[in-house]
Amino acid sequence: MFYGIELVILAFELYLIFKPNQTESDHKLAAVAGFLALLVGVLATSNLGYVFGSLNARDWYHGIYFSTFLVVSGVTAGAALLILVHNIVYKGSLPEELKPSMLSLGKLMGGGIGVMMFLYLWKMLSSIFTEPGGRLYVRHGTCFRTFSVQLLDRRNASGGCSAPRAHSDC
């Protein structure tokens, strides 16, 4: 539902931007529509993150931080895409008037990466005490195979698996 509302608001904003004979009030209304689209987009993404985060189907992709992670990763990816597009358009030599905004985008992207690293670290550290048996498996999908890395097993100090688990290499 939120994505449908966002689409309507973005279509209205696009109409205001490309409308012939624009006035100053059209620009202000387009800015308000863009801000509303941003708010509805954050609501939609965090709602989707809540739905996926509440499912206990995957060890790595559930938890209370997943909706925050989706919003932060979306902002980080947007900043990275803007930096990439500007560098492609200007062929690597940015005009002086764009350098402060590119620096701000770089700081935003770096901050987003830092927040995502913190959320992953917090999930790993908190899983020591909240996962059944005190173990957390990290699942990595590669082009060749799926493998699991056992990060912590308090019940079996020898390094082997104490209980068989699907997709485990133990």
Secondary structure, DSSP 8 states (H G I E B T S, - for coil): -HHHHHHHHHHHHHHHHH-SS--HHHHHHHHHHHHHHHHHHHHHHHHHHHHHHH--S-SSS-STTHHHHHHHHHHHHHHHHHHHHHHHHTTT---GGGHHHHHHHHHHHHHHHHHHHHHHHHHHHHHHHHSGGG--EEEEE-SS-EEEEE---SS-TTSS-SS--TT---
